[in-house]
Amino acid sequence: MTILAIDPGTTHSAFVILDNDGIASHGFEENQTVRDWLSGRLFKPWPALVACEMIASYGMPVGRETFETCLWIGRFMEARSLDSGFELIFRKDIKIHLCGSMRAKDANIRQALIDRLGPQGTKKEPGPTYGIKSHVWAALAVAAYARDKFCNA
């Protein structure tokens, strides 16, 4: 099953396309481009599942960027349509699933993904996670969680 996983942002979003062979593609795109993929205009064939990280409130104040990201999540859902395999994934669920603890930090999640999928390797000998950096790690975590939760049932 092919999964498009998204770590949304205010103007750009990180993505990972995960298929049965592993990481098929990854990167960082403008939100409008991601929305176009989801509406079927640019991304063919459609992934069986779209998994998008969702924002949760834990009682701390948030700023404008958080609300803008929430708006983009809604636009992504609308573009894909609610009845066609769109799942919202909370960061706390990813932490517990991959690391067994809510206290896990980004470095712990990254290491859990490397342990699961393989090392980055080098330019000369790239590994399965070669080239992944920054927010793309978060998108990969969403993809790994979604594959385990929704595809292996």
Secondary structure, DSSP 4 states (H G I P E B T S, - for coil): --EEEEE--SSEEEEEEEETTEEEEEEEEEHHHHHHHHTTSS-SSPPSEEEEEE----S----HHHHHHHHHHHHHHHHH-TTSSEEEEEHHHHHHHHHS-TT--HHHHHHHHHHHH---B-SSSB-TTTT--THHHHHHHHHHHHIIIII--
